[in-house]
Amino acid sequence: MVFFLFSAVYLVPLFSFLFVITLLKAIGKIVNKRRYGTEMFWSAAFFSLVMWSISVSSSLN
């Protein structure tokens, strides 16, 4: 339980920041008509980590 609270407080901002950065890189590649599969994978992974951490920590409280 302590790990989930730690991740909700300290890691969610980091995951959110990384999500925004990778999503912006993907948008830049879409505009330039390049492949963006790697960026979309990482943005989806970081977004799911953010949502998972928030949902687990809120359900434990």
Secondary structure as UniProt FT lines:
FT   HELIX           2..6
FT   HELIX           7..11
FT   HELIX           12..31
FT   TURN            32..33
FT   HELIX           37..60
//
